[in-house]
């Protein structure tokens, strides 16, 4: 599977299709998008490797002439390879429960080698699912060392994607730099509205008629990373803060799962502060 982006120009689709054809490949799915304002072209191409004339590790180097010709960035992924996902959680269980359930039922095509939490509450759940659980408590005084230990644990388990399943700690720039655009967070707000703490309380005080949640990549700019998925639900003046929180939780699990799945299936291209998420 090939993900690519380049300045929009004639011949890109033909060149990519010809590359696959010349090495005996068969394209089974292709999707593309052009950002007319930025004049940038994006494409995702799935092709079969049975009978392909290049070994998987040879594909990316062989694309160099096309990259040079079109000023193209490319990423080659094997859909059969399962990504290793490390899950970070705090006290609230709903996103962690949902992710582990989807993983156990093989809905999410990945491996989950570890769950890390700053609270001990979910140890039994992780044990029941057969996933190692690491409890690393944190205080303001111990936060720097705790984060270093979290990173060490994730590294030790070969984690490629980090998922913040309502992990209520702010990650440092050093943490984010170790997994750039590979840390997915679920924010209980329809960003960019109501950023920061207690967004449902903020929404209630403003008397909003919809609430929403956002799945996005974590960056050093808090709650401003590229958005992968969002969803909303209607609310009314009859809803209390508790009602908003309850309805929001239903959205949080669904949006986080969709965002994680899109990343696992290599359907996300990041450019600038935005993403292209292929279907």
N, C-alpha and C positions, 0 to 999 in steps of 0.2 A: 504494500500500500504506500502511495506517494502523496505527500502534502507539499504544495508549492505556492509561492507568491512571487510576483514580479511586477514591474511597471506594465500597465495594460498596453498591448501592441499586437499587431497581426502575427499569426504564425505559431503562437504558443501552444494551442491545443493540438495543432497538426504535428508539431515537433515532439510533443510528449507521446502522442499516439504512435508516431513513427518509431520512437525509441522502443516502446513496448513491442511493437510489431517486428522490428528488426531482430530482436532477441527471442522471437518465438513465443511471446506472451499473449495472453488473452485478457482484454479488459472486461471485467464483469460489472463494474459500476463506476460512474464518473459524475461528479457534481462540481459546479463552478459558480463563481460570483465575481462581479466587477464593481468596485467602489467607484462610482462615476465622479464623485467629488475629489477623491484622492488620486484617481486614475491608477488604481492598483488592482491586479487580477489575482484571484485565488482559485485553487483547484484541489480536489481530492480525487485520486484515481486508485481504484482497487483492481489488481490484476493477478491472475493465477501464476504460481511459480512452477507448476508441473510442466516440465519440458522447457522451462525458461533457460536461455543460454548463459546466464550469469548466476554465480552463487550469491546468496543474500548479501554477503559482505562486499561483493564487487559492484553492486548496483549503484550505490552513492558515488563512488569514484567515476564510474562510467558516465554519470550525468554531467560531469564537469563541462564538456563542450556546450551543452544546452544552458547550463548556469551562466557561463561566460557570454553566450550569445544574447541572452535575454535579461541579464542582470538579476538572475533568479535565486531565491533561497529555497532549498529543498530539504525534506525530512522523509527518510525511508523507514517504515515500520513493518514488522511482521505481525499480522493479526493473531497468529497462533501463540505468540509469546505472551504470557500472563504477567502483568505488572504486579510488583510487590507494594502493597498499600499499608502504611502505618496510620492508625487512627488515634487521634488525641481527643480526650473527653474530660469533662468536669463533672459536676453533680447531676445535671439534667440528663436523663437516660434516653429520651425518645429517638434522637438521631443515631446514637450508637446501636440501640436495639434494632432499628430499621436496617442499618447498613449490614450488621452481622446476620440478620435474617435473610436479606437479599443475597448475601454472600453464601450462606449455608444452602440456600435453595438454588444456587448456581445462576442466579439472575445477574450478578455482577461478575464479569469475566476477569477475575484477579485472584491474587493470594493475599491474605491478611495475616502476616506473621507476628504482629504485636499490637496490643492496645496499651496506650500510656495515659495515665490519668493523675491529676493532682488530688484526687479523692479516692478512697478505697471502695466506694459503693458498688462498683460494677465488676468486682473480681469474680463473683459467682457466675455472672452472665458470661464473661469471657471464658471461664473454665468450662462451663457447659458447652460452649461453642468450640472448645478445643484450641483457643487462641491464648498464647502467653499474655499475662497481664502484669504491667509494671506500674507500681504506685510510687509516684514521686511528688510528695507534698511540697507546697511552696508558700513562702511568706515574702513580704517585701524585702527582708534582709537576705533571704536565701535565693531569691529569684535568679540572679546571674548564674550561680552554680547549678541550680535546678535545671535551667534551660540547657546548659552545657551537657548535663546528664541526659536530658531528653534527646538531644541531638546524637549523643553517643549511642544510646539505645537504638534509635532509628537507623543509624549507620551500621550498627552491629547486626541488625536484622535485614540489611540490604534493601531498605525502603527506597522506592523510586518516586512514590507519590504520597504526600502527607494530606490527610483529611482531618479538618478541625470539626468534629462532631459536637458543636456547641462547647468547644474548649475555650473557657473564659479567661484566657491569658493573652496579653499582647506579645507577639513575637518580635524579637530584635531584628535589626537589619542583617546581622551575621547569620541568623537562623534562616531568614528568607533567601539570602544569597546562596545558601547551600542547596536549596531546592527551588530555583527560580522558575516561576510559572508552573510549579509542581506542588503547590500548597493550596488546597481548596478550602474555603471557609463558607459557612452558611451564616448570613446575617439576617436577624429577625426584623428586617425592615425592607421596604421597597426602595433600595438605594437609588438615587442619592438623598432621598428624604429621610429624616429622623436618624441621623448617624449617631454613633456613640452608645451610651448606656440607656437602658429602659426605653427603647423605641416605642413599645406598645403604650406605655404611659404617656409619651409625647404625643402619639397619635390620638389617644383618648382625649387629651387636653385640647387638641385642635379640632375635635369633632369630625374626624375624617369619615368618609363613606366607603372607603376601601382600605384594607391593610394588605401588605405584601411582604415577601421575603426575597432574598437575593443570594444566589450561589456565585461566588467570584473567586478569582485567584488573589491570594494574600500578597500585598506589597508593603513597602515601608510606609507608604501613605495610607494610614488606617482607614479601612472601609472604602477605599477608592480604587481597588484593583480591578482589572478587566472582568466584566460581567459575563458569566457563562449561561446562567438561567435565572428566570424570575417568574413569580406567579402572584396573583392577588385573589382576595375574596371580599365580597361586599359585607359591610357592617352597617349598623344603624345606631340611632340615639339610644336604643334600648340596651345595647351591649355595654357591659361593664368592662373594666380593665381585664378582669379574669376571663371574660368571654373572648376578648381580643387575643389574649395569650393562648387560650385553648384552640381557637380557630387558626392562629398563627402556627402552632405546633404541627397541625395537619399539613400545612403548606411546607414547613421546614423540611420534614422528612422526604416529601416528594421532590422538592426542588434540589435538595442536596443529592439525592439518588440520581436524578437526571444529569446534574452537573458532573458527578463522578463518572457515570456511564459514558457521557460524551467524551471525557478525557481518556478513559480506558479504551474506547473504540477509536481513538485518534481522529476525532471529528472537529477538534478545536484548533483554529489558527489565531494567534494573538498578533495584533499589530497596533502599536501605539497604546492607547488606553482602551481599545476596543477588541472585540473578538468576532471572528466568523465561525459560526457553529453549523456544520453541515448536518443534514438530516440523516 
